[in-house]
Amino acid sequence: MIHEAGAVGAIIVAAGKGSRMGLGHNKVLAKVCGKTVIEWTLDNFINSGLVDRIVLVISPDDKEQMAEVSRQYRERIDITLVEGGKERQDSVYNGLISLGNSVGTVLIHDGARPFADKSIIERSIANARLYGAACAGMPVKDTIKVVDKENIISATPERRFIWSAQTPQAFKMEIILDAYKKAYEKGINATDDASIAEAAGYKVVMFEGSYYNIKLTSPEDMLLAELFIKNLGLTASP
């Protein structure tokens, strides 16, 4: 398969239900400071000027609303809506198939992470091109404890070796496609794309994301998001 080596695609995964948020609808369609979460997320990728194509992976239940959201961006970027699968892994794979051979580098990102700014996107692309597989993240601030089935502490790993994984997770297209193919062949079901690449034998480099680059999961996170938007001086205009 021949890819456009210089082209960059982004898969924005937004097909979840967000049940922990307790909204009764997809959390990425919740408004924060006058704009939906997914709009904040898309703005980062489109305004960066670093991405050529976007695939927005959605739930069939949200098709009408997501079509309305994406419509405002269509004059600025090639954006495609793709329905998600049963698991996150299936949703990402649907996005990869949609991109096909149109890009050489792909960034896979959670739609509920609205603060991946241009510098993070730039580092994602650079590290993917240099190493083939890269994962945004940050060193953990807390001491981590490993416990057994009875919640008895069994280990305290050195904090300097422990990072919290974020997205984007970025790859050369041929690497992540091969990794997904092997995952399905072996029946591997992972919660993130770096794990899929690792399982296929690829080395994945961690690079610095941002402590702002949180995933909105709980009602408390929405309050944080409002604070971040104000502190970062972000605007609600498309």
MINUVO-178604 format. One record per residue: residue number from 1; x, y, z of N, C-alpha, C in turn. Coordinates in nm, 4 decimals, always signed. Layout:
MINUVO-178604
NUM,X,Y,Z,X,Y,Z,X,Y,Z .
...
END
This chain:
MINUVO-178604
1,+0.0846,-0.1197,+0.0000,+0.0000,+0.0000,+0.0000,+0.0880,+0.1246,+0.0000 .
2,+0.0660,+0.2160,-0.0910,+0.1457,+0.3369,-0.1016,+0.0719,+0.4521,-0.0340 .
3,+0.1422,+0.5227,+0.0541,+0.0817,+0.6338,+0.1273,+0.1421,+0.7666,+0.0818 .
4,+0.0654,+0.8731,+0.0981,+0.1189,+1.0069,+0.0768,+0.2042,+1.0406,+0.1988 .
5,+0.3362,+1.0270,+0.1831,+0.4275,+1.0326,+0.2973,+0.4142,+1.1594,+0.3806 .
6,+0.3890,+1.2727,+0.3159,+0.3841,+1.3977,+0.3899,+0.2489,+1.4322,+0.4488 .
7,+0.1449,+1.3616,+0.4079,+0.0097,+1.3963,+0.4528,-0.0169,+1.3440,+0.5938 .
8,-0.0927,+1.4218,+0.6693,-0.1252,+1.3868,+0.8079,-0.2762,+1.3770,+0.8235 .
9,-0.3199,+1.2679,+0.8825,-0.4614,+1.2498,+0.9128,-0.4825,+1.2415,+1.0626 .
10,-0.6004,+1.2776,+1.1067,-0.6368,+1.2662,+1.2483,-0.7674,+1.1895,+1.2596 .
11,-0.7683,+1.0909,+1.3480,-0.8911,+1.0192,+1.3814,-0.9357,+1.0694,+1.5186 .
12,-1.0504,+1.1348,+1.5227,-1.1059,+1.1860,+1.6484,-1.2169,+1.0903,+1.6907 .
13,-1.1937,+1.0204,+1.8012,-1.2876,+0.9176,+1.8464,-1.3912,+0.9824,+1.9390 .
14,-1.5169,+0.9833,+1.8938,-1.6227,+1.0511,+1.9689,-1.7507,+0.9684,+1.9703 .
15,-1.7337,+0.8352,+1.9735,-1.8496,+0.7464,+1.9621,-1.8985,+0.6939,+2.0969 .
16,-1.8356,+0.7384,+2.2072,-1.8728,+0.6863,+2.3383,-2.0032,+0.7434,+2.3912 .
17,-2.0497,+0.6830,+2.4992,-2.1737,+0.7284,+2.5625,-2.1479,+0.8257,+2.6775 .
18,-2.0287,+0.8137,+2.7377,-1.9972,+0.9027,+2.8490,-2.0873,+0.8816,+2.9686 .
19,-2.1151,+0.7559,+3.0026,-2.2106,+0.7258,+3.1100,-2.1658,+0.7801,+3.2453 .
20,-2.0328,+0.7873,+3.2679,-1.9835,+0.8366,+3.3966,-2.0116,+0.9851,+3.4171 .
21,-2.0379,+1.0549,+3.3069,-2.0682,+1.1974,+3.3171,-2.2106,+1.2201,+3.3675 .
22,-2.2996,+1.1210,+3.3444,-2.4368,+1.1304,+3.3935,-2.5222,+1.2336,+3.3226 .
23,-2.4906,+1.2614,+3.1949,-2.5651,+1.3633,+3.1204,-2.6866,+1.3085,+3.0477 .
24,-2.6869,+1.1786,+3.0199,-2.7944,+1.1196,+2.9411,-2.7717,+1.1327,+2.7924 .
25,-2.6574,+1.1887,+2.7543,-2.6203,+1.1981,+2.6129,-2.4677,+1.2005,+2.6043 .
26,-2.4159,+1.1952,+2.4840,-2.2718,+1.1922,+2.4624,-2.2072,+1.3179,+2.5200 .
27,-2.1065,+1.2980,+2.6062,-2.0443,+1.4117,+2.6747,-1.9763,+1.5092,+2.5794 .
28,-1.9327,+1.4622,+2.4618,-1.8642,+1.5535,+2.3697,-1.9608,+1.6540,+2.3075 .
29,-2.0903,+1.6297,+2.3245,-2.1911,+1.7252,+2.2756,-2.2377,+1.8215,+2.3848 .
30,-2.1798,+1.8060,+2.5039,-2.2087,+1.9006,+2.6120,-2.1373,+2.0324,+2.5833 .
31,-2.2000,+2.1425,+2.6208,-2.1397,+2.2737,+2.5955,-2.0541,+2.3177,+2.7143 .
32,-1.9378,+2.3745,+2.6795,-1.8484,+2.4341,+2.7779,-1.8137,+2.5733,+2.7276 .
33,-1.8472,+2.6735,+2.8042,-1.8202,+2.8131,+2.7650,-1.8742,+2.8431,+2.6256 .
34,-1.9960,+2.7976,+2.5983,-2.0650,+2.8349,+2.4755,-2.0395,+2.7484,+2.3542 .
35,-1.9579,+2.6442,+2.3680,-1.9264,+2.5599,+2.2536,-1.9173,+2.4154,+2.2995 .
36,-1.9565,+2.3217,+2.2138,-1.9507,+2.1813,+2.2538,-1.8060,+2.1351,+2.2680 .
37,-1.7886,+2.0331,+2.3494,-1.6553,+1.9757,+2.3722,-1.5913,+1.9343,+2.2397 .
38,-1.6687,+1.8686,+2.1537,-1.6121,+1.8200,+2.0279,-1.5682,+1.9355,+1.9385 .
39,-1.6363,+2.0494,+1.9471,-1.5933,+2.1667,+1.8690,-1.4601,+2.2206,+1.9197 .
40,-1.4439,+2.2257,+2.0509,-1.3151,+2.2684,+2.1060,-1.2034,+2.1752,+2.0561 .
41,-1.2333,+2.0463,+2.0575,-1.1330,+1.9476,+2.0142,-1.0998,+1.9640,+1.8665 .
42,-1.2015,+1.9719,+1.7830,-1.1792,+1.9876,+1.6391,-1.1056,+2.1171,+1.6076 .
43,-1.1398,+2.2239,+1.6780,-1.0730,+2.3525,+1.6556,-0.9222,+2.3402,+1.6687 .
44,-0.8764,+2.2658,+1.7701,-0.7328,+2.2504,+1.7908,-0.6642,+2.1909,+1.6685 .
45,-0.7231,+2.0860,+1.6144,-0.6604,+2.0173,+1.5016,-0.6692,+2.1003,+1.3735 .
46,-0.7832,+2.1625,+1.3515,-0.8014,+2.2397,+1.2284,-0.7209,+2.3692,+1.2318 .
47,-0.7239,+2.4387,+1.3449,-0.6517,+2.5654,+1.3559,-0.5007,+2.5479,+1.3606 .
48,-0.4548,+2.4266,+1.3909,-0.3103,+2.4012,+1.3938,-0.2474,+2.4175,+1.2559 .
49,-0.3260,+2.3913,+1.1513,-0.2730,+2.3967,+1.0160,-0.1782,+2.2824,+0.9840 .
50,-0.1755,+2.1804,+1.0692,-0.0803,+2.0701,+1.0538,-0.1450,+1.9412,+1.0047 .
51,-0.2783,+1.9409,+0.9964,-0.3521,+1.8187,+0.9638,-0.4247,+1.8371,+0.8302 .
52,-0.4150,+1.7361,+0.7433,-0.4753,+1.7438,+0.6099,-0.6161,+1.6852,+0.6041 .
53,-0.6400,+1.5807,+0.6829,-0.7703,+1.5137,+0.6812,-0.8108,+1.4771,+0.8225 .
54,-0.9406,+1.4817,+0.8495,-0.9930,+1.4390,+0.9790,-1.1029,+1.3370,+0.9562 .
55,-1.0967,+1.2289,+1.0326,-1.2072,+1.1337,+1.0391,-1.2666,+1.1440,+1.1791 .
56,-1.3930,+1.1795,+1.1864,-1.4641,+1.1909,+1.3132,-1.5474,+1.0649,+1.3311 .
57,-1.5117,+0.9843,+1.4311,-1.5807,+0.8575,+1.4548,-1.6937,+0.8818,+1.5539 .
58,-1.8148,+0.8492,+1.5121,-1.9339,+0.8880,+1.5885,-2.0240,+0.7686,+1.6197 .
59,-2.1135,+0.7903,+1.7144,-2.2209,+0.6951,+1.7411,-2.3352,+0.7210,+1.6434 .
60,-2.4008,+0.6154,+1.5952,-2.5172,+0.6365,+1.5072,-2.6232,+0.7257,+1.5720 .
61,-2.6334,+0.7213,+1.7047,-2.7316,+0.8028,+1.7757,-2.7041,+0.9529,+1.7629 .
62,-2.5779,+0.9865,+1.7356,-2.5384,+1.1275,+1.7309,-2.5180,+1.1787,+1.5886 .
63,-2.5580,+1.0989,+1.4905,-2.5241,+1.1306,+1.3517,-2.5720,+1.2694,+1.3089 .
64,-2.6953,+1.3026,+1.3432,-2.7517,+1.4311,+1.3006,-2.6780,+1.5485,+1.3638 .
65,-2.6525,+1.5378,+1.4951,-2.5847,+1.6468,+1.5648,-2.4394,+1.6602,+1.5196 .
66,-2.3721,+1.5483,+1.4997,-2.2326,+1.5524,+1.4561,-2.2203,+1.6052,+1.3134 .
67,-2.3178,+1.5747,+1.2305,-2.3181,+1.6272,+1.0935,-2.3292,+1.7793,+1.0969 .
68,-2.4116,+1.8289,+1.1882,-2.4281,+1.9734,+1.2024,-2.2987,+2.0381,+1.2519 .
69,-2.2339,+1.9730,+1.3480,-2.1070,+2.0242,+1.4007,-2.0009,+2.0285,+1.2911 .
70,-1.9890,+1.9186,+1.2159,-1.8824,+1.9087,+1.1157,-1.9054,+2.0003,+0.9960 .
71,-2.0299,+2.0349,+0.9720,-2.0625,+2.1164,+0.8540,-1.9874,+2.2494,+0.8527 .
72,-1.9685,+2.3081,+0.9696,-1.9040,+2.4399,+0.9777,-1.7564,+2.4348,+0.9395 .
73,-1.6973,+2.3133,+0.9399,-1.5546,+2.3012,+0.9118,-1.5237,+2.2563,+0.7689 .
74,-1.6239,+2.2141,+0.6955,-1.5993,+2.1465,+0.5672,-1.5296,+2.2337,+0.4633 .
75,-1.5449,+2.3642,+0.4723,-1.4766,+2.4521,+0.3762,-1.3287,+2.4681,+0.4102 .
76,-1.2910,+2.4264,+0.5318,-1.1529,+2.4472,+0.5766,-1.0692,+2.3194,+0.5730 .
77,-1.1344,+2.2031,+0.5803,-1.0600,+2.0778,+0.5865,-1.1472,+1.9630,+0.5378 .
78,-1.0836,+1.8586,+0.4895,-1.1537,+1.7356,+0.4501,-1.1906,+1.6594,+0.5771 .
79,-1.3183,+1.6594,+0.6116,-1.3645,+1.5928,+0.7333,-1.4716,+1.4897,+0.6981 .
80,-1.4522,+1.3674,+0.7466,-1.5408,+1.2562,+0.7153,-1.5999,+1.2004,+0.8436 .
81,-1.7289,+1.1716,+0.8435,-1.7941,+1.1064,+0.9573,-1.8005,+0.9562,+0.9333 .
82,-1.7580,+0.8795,+1.0334,-1.7579,+0.7341,+1.0254,-1.8218,+0.6794,+1.1522 .
83,-1.9074,+0.5793,+1.1386,-1.9710,+0.5203,+1.2569,-1.8730,+0.4308,+1.3325 .
84,-1.8811,+0.4381,+1.4648,-1.7936,+0.3588,+1.5493,-1.8367,+0.2141,+1.5576 .
85,-1.7526,+0.1327,+1.6215,-1.7810,-0.0089,+1.6387,-1.8200,-0.0420,+1.7816 .
86,-1.8182,-0.1693,+1.8121,-1.8614,-0.2174,+1.9440,-1.7697,-0.1651,+2.0544 .
87,-1.6384,-0.1731,+2.0320,-1.5393,-0.1271,+2.1287,-1.4610,-0.0101,+2.0692 .
88,-1.3883,+0.0615,+2.1555,-1.3067,+0.1726,+2.1064,-1.2123,+0.1264,+1.9961 .
89,-1.1521,+0.0099,+2.0172,-1.0590,-0.0460,+1.9193,-1.1247,-0.0596,+1.7827 .
90,-1.2482,-0.1050,+1.7795,-1.3218,-0.1207,+1.6526,-1.3498,+0.0153,+1.5899 .
91,-1.3778,+0.1148,+1.6745,-1.4047,+0.2495,+1.6248,-1.2813,+0.3086,+1.5578 .
92,-1.1656,+0.2917,+1.6232,-1.0415,+0.3423,+1.5643,-1.0115,+0.2716,+1.4329 .
93,-1.0330,+0.1412,+1.4306,-1.0053,+0.0652,+1.3078,-1.0940,+0.1137,+1.1932 .
94,-1.2202,+0.1430,+1.2228,-1.3089,+0.1989,+1.1201,-1.2523,+0.3302,+1.0661 .
95,-1.1954,+0.4105,+1.1562,-1.1339,+0.5357,+1.1150,-1.0113,+0.5135,+1.0285 .
96,-0.9302,+0.4149,+1.0647,-0.8101,+0.3829,+0.9859,-0.8480,+0.3376,+0.8451 .
97,-0.9503,+0.2541,+0.8363,-0.9951,+0.2059,+0.7054,-1.0458,+0.3228,+0.6210 .
98,-1.1134,+0.4174,+0.6858,-1.1643,+0.5333,+0.6128,-1.0500,+0.6178,+0.5562 .
99,-0.9431,+0.6349,+0.6340,-0.8284,+0.7118,+0.5856,-0.7572,+0.6394,+0.4715 .
100,-0.7567,+0.5059,+0.4803,-0.6957,+0.4261,+0.3742,-0.5523,+0.4659,+0.3475 .
101,-0.5192,+0.4870,+0.2189,-0.3815,+0.5203,+0.1823,-0.3626,+0.6697,+0.1564 .
102,-0.4518,+0.7518,+0.2129,-0.4470,+0.8951,+0.1839,-0.3472,+0.9715,+0.2697 .
103,-0.2955,+0.9103,+0.3775,-0.1995,+0.9783,+0.4649,-0.0836,+0.8857,+0.4992 .
104,+0.0274,+0.9465,+0.5364,+0.1427,+0.8693,+0.5801,+0.1553,+0.8645,+0.7308 .
105,+0.0992,+0.9651,+0.7982,+0.1044,+0.9747,+0.9443,-0.0366,+0.9963,+0.9964 .
106,-0.0705,+0.9254,+1.1044,-0.2050,+0.9386,+1.1601,-0.1970,+0.9654,+1.3095 .
107,-0.2777,+1.0618,+1.3539,-0.2911,+1.0938,+1.4958,-0.4273,+1.0433,+1.5422 .
108,-0.4279,+0.9658,+1.6489,-0.5521,+0.9113,+1.7031,-0.5787,+0.9806,+1.8370 .
109,-0.6959,+1.0426,+1.8472,-0.7210,+1.1313,+1.9606,-0.8614,+1.1130,+2.0159 .
110,-0.8731,+1.1244,+2.1490,-1.0030,+1.1174,+2.2154,-1.0790,+1.2481,+2.1946 .
111,-1.2027,+1.2367,+2.1472,-1.2841,+1.3565,+2.1278,-1.3088,+1.4334,+2.2563 .
112,-1.2986,+1.3652,+2.3709,-1.3228,+1.4284,+2.5007,-1.1971,+1.4894,+2.5609 .
113,-1.0913,+1.5056,+2.4796,-0.9711,+1.5790,+2.5239,-0.9637,+1.7094,+2.4426 .
114,-1.0241,+1.8168,+2.4918,-1.0345,+1.9387,+2.4117,-0.9156,+2.0338,+2.4223 .
115,-0.8069,+1.9918,+2.4907,-0.6962,+2.0850,+2.5133,-0.5626,+2.0368,+2.4563 .
116,-0.5686,+1.9566,+2.3504,-0.4456,+1.9187,+2.2804,-0.4125,+2.0313,+2.1829 .
117,-0.3230,+2.1192,+2.2224,-0.2967,+2.2400,+2.1440,-0.2001,+2.2139,+2.0285 .
118,-0.1676,+2.3194,+1.9548,-0.0832,+2.3067,+1.8361,+0.0525,+2.2457,+1.8686 .
119,+0.1111,+2.2835,+1.9820,+0.2436,+2.2321,+2.0159,+0.2405,+2.0812,+2.0405 .
120,+0.1330,+2.0309,+2.1023,+0.1201,+1.8868,+2.1239,+0.1024,+1.8150,+1.9904 .
121,+0.0196,+1.8717,+1.9041,-0.0024,+1.8121,+1.7720,+0.1275,+1.8095,+1.6926 .
122,+0.2033,+1.9178,+1.7021,+0.3322,+1.9262,+1.6316,+0.4288,+1.8195,+1.6828 .
123,+0.4357,+1.8018,+1.8149,+0.5235,+1.6995,+1.8731,+0.4768,+1.5592,+1.8358 .
124,+0.3456,+1.5409,+1.8273,+0.2906,+1.4106,+1.7872,+0.3403,+1.3724,+1.6483 .
125,+0.3278,+1.4648,+1.5553,+0.3675,+1.4382,+1.4167,+0.5183,+1.4134,+1.4075 .
126,+0.5963,+1.5002,+1.4731,+0.7421,+1.4887,+1.4665,+0.7901,+1.3553,+1.5220 .
127,+0.7348,+1.3135,+1.6362,+0.7784,+1.1884,+1.6984,+0.7321,+1.0668,+1.6194 .
128,+0.6125,+1.0734,+1.5620,+0.5651,+0.9619,+1.4790,+0.6536,+0.9451,+1.3567 .
129,+0.6905,+1.0551,+1.2942,+0.7755,+1.0475,+1.1754,+0.9156,+0.9985,+1.2099 .
130,+0.9640,+1.0367,+1.3276,+1.0994,+0.9987,+1.3675,+1.1079,+0.8546,+1.4189 .
131,+1.0095,+0.8134,+1.4994,+1.0164,+0.6837,+1.5662,+0.9160,+0.5811,+1.5128 .
132,+0.8153,+0.6254,+1.4404,+0.7148,+0.5338,+1.3876,+0.5923,+0.5201,+1.4741 .
133,+0.6104,+0.5297,+1.6066,+0.4983,+0.5161,+1.7001,+0.5274,+0.6017,+1.8227 .
134,+0.4313,+0.6859,+1.8621,+0.4547,+0.7800,+1.9712,+0.3266,+0.8046,+2.0493 .
135,+0.3433,+0.8302,+2.1785,+0.2286,+0.8480,+2.2680,+0.2494,+0.9701,+2.3551 .
136,+0.1546,+1.0626,+2.3513,+0.1591,+1.1779,+2.4414,+0.1332,+1.1313,+2.5838 .
137,+0.1932,+1.1989,+2.6783,+0.1709,+1.1643,+2.8178,+0.2441,+1.2609,+2.9082 .
138,+0.2272,+1.2408,+3.0378,+0.2970,+1.3237,+3.1359,+0.3423,+1.2371,+3.2529 .
139,+0.4582,+1.2707,+3.3106,+0.5012,+1.1986,+3.4313,+0.3959,+1.2140,+3.5413 .
140,+0.3699,+1.1065,+3.6139,+0.2699,+1.1148,+3.7203,+0.3225,+1.2005,+3.8347 .
141,+0.2315,+1.2662,+3.9038,+0.2697,+1.3515,+4.0171,+0.2627,+1.2751,+4.1490 .
142,+0.1768,+1.1738,+4.1538,+0.1560,+1.0993,+4.2779,+0.2443,+0.9752,+4.2832 .
143,+0.2709,+0.9289,+4.4032,+0.3351,+0.7990,+4.4196,+0.2336,+0.6914,+4.3840 .
144,+0.2766,+0.5946,+4.3033,+0.1870,+0.4892,+4.2555,+0.2080,+0.3626,+4.3382 .
145,+0.0983,+0.2996,+4.3781,+0.1026,+0.1744,+4.4517,+0.0376,+0.0630,+4.3693 .
146,+0.1027,-0.0507,+4.3622,+0.0451,-0.1703,+4.3007,-0.0098,-0.2567,+4.4133 .
147,-0.1368,-0.3003,+4.4000,-0.1986,-0.3793,+4.5063,-0.2413,-0.5171,+4.4526 .
148,-0.2609,-0.6108,+4.5454,-0.3090,-0.7434,+4.5067,-0.4611,-0.7487,+4.5163 .
149,-0.5173,-0.8684,+4.5058,-0.6636,-0.8832,+4.5064,-0.7272,-0.8413,+4.6380 .
150,-0.6496,-0.8392,+4.7450,-0.7018,-0.7970,+4.8758,-0.6702,-0.6503,+4.9049 .
151,-0.6230,-0.5779,+4.8033,-0.5843,-0.4370,+4.8169,-0.4631,-0.4164,+4.9076 .
152,-0.3830,-0.5214,+4.9234,-0.2572,-0.5091,+4.9965,-0.1500,-0.4618,+4.8983 .
153,-0.0731,-0.3608,+4.9388,+0.0307,-0.3076,+4.8505,+0.1375,-0.4130,+4.8248 .
154,+0.1637,-0.4378,+4.6960,+0.2647,-0.5372,+4.6593,+0.3894,-0.4741,+4.5982 .
155,+0.3785,-0.3494,+4.5540,+0.4944,-0.2827,+4.4946,+0.4724,-0.1323,+4.4893 .
156,+0.5834,-0.0596,+4.4937,+0.5817,+0.0852,+4.4755,+0.6837,+0.1190,+4.3674 .
157,+0.6402,+0.1252,+4.2428,+0.7346,+0.1517,+4.1337,+0.7933,+0.2927,+4.1427 .
158,+0.9144,+0.3069,+4.0913,+0.9784,+0.4386,+4.0917,+0.8972,+0.5368,+4.0074 .
159,+0.8618,+0.6469,+4.0675,+0.7738,+0.7426,+4.0019,+0.8347,+0.7981,+3.8728 .
160,+0.9661,+0.8110,+3.8667,+1.0279,+0.8704,+3.7477,+1.0107,+0.7838,+3.6233 .
161,+0.9706,+0.6576,+3.6419,+0.9484,+0.5695,+3.5273,+0.7996,+0.5559,+3.4917 .
162,+0.7120,+0.6255,+3.5641,+0.5680,+0.6097,+3.5441,+0.5107,+0.7355,+3.4789 .
163,+0.4467,+0.7165,+3.3657,+0.3817,+0.8258,+3.2939,+0.2333,+0.7944,+3.2795 .
164,+0.1530,+0.8980,+3.2765,+0.0109,+0.8839,+3.2475,-0.0086,+0.9056,+3.0975 .
165,-0.0658,+0.8065,+3.0306,-0.0833,+0.8146,+2.8850,-0.1970,+0.9092,+2.8493 .
166,-0.1759,+0.9853,+2.7430,-0.2779,+1.0740,+2.6889,-0.2962,+1.0414,+2.5407 .
167,-0.3699,+1.1232,+2.4731,-0.3735,+1.1246,+2.3278,-0.3481,+1.2696,+2.2861 .
168,-0.2981,+1.2932,+2.1637,-0.2868,+1.2007,+2.0513,-0.1819,+1.0923,+2.0742 .
169,-0.2100,+0.9768,+2.0123,-0.1109,+0.8729,+1.9927,-0.0912,+0.8660,+1.8417 .
170,+0.0323,+0.8768,+1.7993,+0.0602,+0.9026,+1.6578,+0.1505,+0.7955,+1.5986 .
171,+0.1247,+0.7639,+1.4711,+0.1934,+0.6515,+1.4077,+0.2151,+0.6760,+1.2589 .
172,+0.3184,+0.6116,+1.2073,+0.3237,+0.5946,+1.0629,+0.2083,+0.5006,+1.0271 .
173,+0.1388,+0.5311,+0.9200,+0.0169,+0.4571,+0.8875,+0.0421,+0.3077,+0.8717 .
174,+0.1505,+0.2699,+0.8065,+0.1742,+0.1273,+0.7840,+0.1980,+0.0514,+0.9147 .
175,+0.2533,+0.1208,+1.0148,+0.2799,+0.0560,+1.1438,+0.1502,+0.0283,+1.2183 .
176,+0.0634,+0.1283,+1.2295,-0.0592,+0.1073,+1.3072,-0.1559,+0.0133,+1.2356 .
177,-0.1577,+0.0165,+1.1031,-0.2417,-0.0787,+1.0299,-0.1943,-0.2214,+1.0525 .
178,-0.0631,-0.2423,+1.0491,-0.0076,-0.3753,+1.0743,-0.0373,-0.4194,+1.2176 .
179,-0.0232,-0.3269,+1.3121,-0.0482,-0.3592,+1.4525,-0.1937,-0.3990,+1.4751 .
180,-0.2865,-0.3279,+1.4117,-0.4280,-0.3612,+1.4258,-0.4589,-0.4969,+1.3625 .
181,-0.3991,-0.5231,+1.2490,-0.4213,-0.6521,+1.1835,-0.3764,-0.7658,+1.2747 .
182,-0.2600,-0.7498,+1.3369,-0.2084,-0.8536,+1.4274,-0.2944,-0.8655,+1.5525 .
183,-0.3455,-0.7521,+1.6019,-0.4308,-0.7554,+1.7212,-0.5566,-0.8373,+1.6958 .
184,-0.6173,-0.8177,+1.5795,-0.7384,-0.8934,+1.5468,-0.7060,-1.0408,+1.5249 .
185,-0.5926,-1.0690,+1.4648,-0.5527,-1.2087,+1.4430,-0.5309,-1.2823,+1.5750 .
186,-0.4778,-1.2107,+1.6748,-0.4454,-1.2722,+1.8041,-0.5563,-1.2555,+1.9075 .
187,-0.6636,-1.1851,+1.8717,-0.7735,-1.1637,+1.9652,-0.7408,-1.0667,+2.0762 .
188,-0.6492,-0.9739,+2.0496,-0.6105,-0.8739,+2.1503,-0.7106,-0.7589,+2.1495 .
189,-0.7561,-0.7212,+2.2683,-0.8459,-0.6067,+2.2824,-0.7833,-0.5104,+2.3819 .
190,-0.7331,-0.3979,+2.3326,-0.6613,-0.3026,+2.4171,-0.7413,-0.1740,+2.4328 .
191,-0.7082,-0.0980,+2.5373,-0.7809,+0.0257,+2.5647,-0.7173,+0.1473,+2.4983 .
192,-0.5950,+0.1313,+2.4461,-0.5372,+0.2414,+2.3704,-0.4518,+0.1870,+2.2565 .
193,-0.4163,+0.2755,+2.1654,-0.3501,+0.2344,+2.0417,-0.2028,+0.2039,+2.0630 .
194,-0.1397,+0.2699,+2.1597,-0.0008,+0.2389,+2.1916,+0.0122,+0.0935,+2.2359 .
195,-0.0850,+0.0450,+2.3145,-0.0818,-0.0953,+2.3597,-0.0891,-0.1916,+2.2426 .
196,-0.1681,-0.1552,+2.1415,-0.1812,-0.2401,+2.0224,-0.0493,-0.2453,+1.9466 .
197,+0.0162,-0.1292,+1.9361,+0.1468,-0.1261,+1.8698,+0.2507,-0.2041,+1.9494 .
198,+0.2486,-0.1896,+2.0814,+0.3417,-0.2631,+2.1674,+0.3237,-0.4139,+2.1501 .
199,+0.1987,-0.4580,+2.1498,+0.1689,-0.6018,+2.1376,+0.2170,-0.6586,+2.0045 .
200,+0.2243,-0.5720,+1.9034,+0.2707,-0.6155,+1.7710,+0.4222,-0.6114,+1.7600 .
201,+0.4901,-0.5704,+1.8676,+0.6359,-0.5708,+1.8690,+0.7011,-0.4380,+1.8341 .
202,+0.6211,-0.3323,+1.8205,+0.6775,-0.2015,+1.7882,+0.7148,-0.1262,+1.9161 .
203,+0.8229,-0.0496,+1.9103,+0.8624,+0.0360,+2.0208,+0.7866,+0.1676,+2.0095 .
204,+0.7263,+0.2085,+2.1201,+0.6479,+0.3318,+2.1228,+0.7175,+0.4311,+2.2151 .
205,+0.7515,+0.5480,+2.1628,+0.8179,+0.6500,+2.2438,+0.7127,+0.7380,+2.3112 .
206,+0.7363,+0.7695,+2.4389,+0.6511,+0.8653,+2.5093,+0.7097,+1.0043,+2.4908 .
207,+0.6237,+1.1016,+2.4673,+0.6682,+1.2400,+2.4603,+0.5739,+1.3249,+2.5441 .
208,+0.6204,+1.4419,+2.5804,+0.5444,+1.5250,+2.6734,+0.4209,+1.5856,+2.6091 .
209,+0.3053,+1.5594,+2.6711,+0.1814,+1.6229,+2.6305,+0.1631,+1.7498,+2.7110 .
210,+0.0659,+1.7495,+2.8014,+0.0431,+1.8655,+2.8868,-0.0476,+1.8237,+3.0021 .
211,-0.0265,+1.8849,+3.1181,-0.1176,+1.8591,+3.2293,-0.2550,+1.9204,+3.2027 .
212,-0.2640,+2.0127,+3.1077,-0.3942,+2.0648,+3.0654,-0.4714,+1.9639,+2.9805 .
213,-0.4000,+1.8706,+2.9201,-0.4593,+1.7797,+2.8205,-0.5383,+1.6669,+2.8876 .
214,-0.6395,+1.7048,+2.9641,-0.7183,+1.6080,+3.0396,-0.8305,+1.5506,+2.9535 .
215,-0.8751,+1.4320,+2.9933,-0.9921,+1.3718,+2.9305,-1.1131,+1.4010,+3.0191 .
216,-1.2161,+1.4586,+2.9596,-1.3357,+1.4938,+3.0361,-1.4190,+1.3681,+3.0598 .
217,-1.4230,+1.3257,+3.1846,-1.4872,+1.1993,+3.2203,-1.5975,+1.2169,+3.3238 .
218,-1.5763,+1.3079,+3.4180,-1.6712,+1.3261,+3.5281,-1.7235,+1.4695,+3.5301 .
219,-1.8315,+1.4963,+3.6045,-1.8827,+1.6342,+3.6142,-1.7776,+1.7328,+3.6637 .
220,-1.6879,+1.6865,+3.7517,-1.5825,+1.7740,+3.8020,-1.4886,+1.8185,+3.6904 .
221,-1.4681,+1.7304,+3.5929,-1.3812,+1.7638,+3.4794,-1.4389,+1.8783,+3.3966 .
222,-1.5708,+1.8864,+3.3887,-1.6342,+1.9948,+3.3131,-1.6065,+2.1303,+3.3791 .
223,-1.6033,+2.1312,+3.5116,-1.5694,+2.2542,+3.5833,-1.4246,+2.2928,+3.5566 .
224,-1.3370,+2.1927,+3.5552,-1.1961,+2.2171,+3.5221,-1.1828,+2.2725,+3.3813 .
225,-1.2597,+2.2157,+3.2877,-1.2539,+2.2598,+3.1486,-1.2889,+2.4078,+3.1372 .
226,-1.3911,+2.4515,+3.2087,-1.4292,+2.5933,+3.2067,-1.3143,+2.6802,+3.2579 .
227,-1.2521,+2.6344,+3.3645,-1.1395,+2.7084,+3.4222,-1.0226,+2.7148,+3.3245 .
228,-0.9925,+2.6019,+3.2599,-0.8818,+2.5976,+3.1637,-0.9071,+2.6924,+3.0462 .
229,-1.0299,+2.6909,+2.9958,-1.0640,+2.7766,+2.8812,-1.0411,+2.9226,+2.9161 .
230,-1.0813,+2.9605,+3.0365,-1.0620,+3.0996,+3.0798,-0.9145,+3.1300,+3.1019 .
231,-0.8427,+3.0389,+3.1666,-0.7012,+3.0623,+3.1963,-0.6153,+3.0652,+3.0704 .
232,-0.6526,+2.9835,+2.9702,-0.5752,+2.9769,+2.8463,-0.6154,+3.0848,+2.7465 .
233,-0.7211,+3.1607,+2.7809,-0.7650,+3.2693,+2.6932,-0.8248,+3.2209,+2.5618 .
234,-0.8877,+3.1018,+2.5653,-0.9477,+3.0478,+2.4438,-1.0790,+3.1193,+2.4142 .
235,-1.1155,+3.1258,+2.2849,-1.2385,+3.1939,+2.2482,-1.3414,+3.0936,+2.1996 .
236,-1.4681,+3.1294,+2.2116,-1.5775,+3.0397,+2.1738,-1.6139,+3.0519,+2.0264 .
237,-1.5412,+3.1326,+1.9512,-1.5752,+3.1463,+1.8082,-1.5140,+3.0347,+1.7278 .
238,-1.5856,+2.9824,+1.6224,-1.5327,+2.8732,+1.5409,-1.4043,+2.9140,+1.4736 .
END
